[in-house]
Amino acid sequence: MYIRAREEFVTMRILRGENMLESEIEKYLCMRIKKDLQGLALKFVSPGFNGVPDRIVLVPYGRIYFVETKAPGKRLRKLQEYVRGIIKGLGFEVWRIDSKVKADEFIKWVGGEI
């Protein structure tokens, strides 16, 4: 009962965009990528190479994006900024998403490219 009530509470906060945690923003983004873009948002973990973005987003037609989710108003750490520069230098898009609004902007932008 508690788990279901907690899930409903989190879902309502996500839908309203209120005081979202990083994990809630990430969950919302992954749901939108799957539903609206028919893509995948794979968790990116790279042992021995710290500072990589949270997700690798794969969408139809071979498009690849890297996404770092943050709690609202939080900035990237220096190491994350450094790794972001490396990835961008290789020609990939790297997004920092810290709100539902920015997640929606990402979906709209990527959807317009497909």
Secondary structure, 3 states (H helix, E strand, C coil): CHHHHHHHHHHHHHHHCCCCCHHHHHHHHHHHHHHHHCCEEEECCCCCCCCCCCEEEEECCCEEEEEEECCCCCCCCHHHHHHHHHHHHCCCEEEEECCHHHHHHHHHHHHHHC
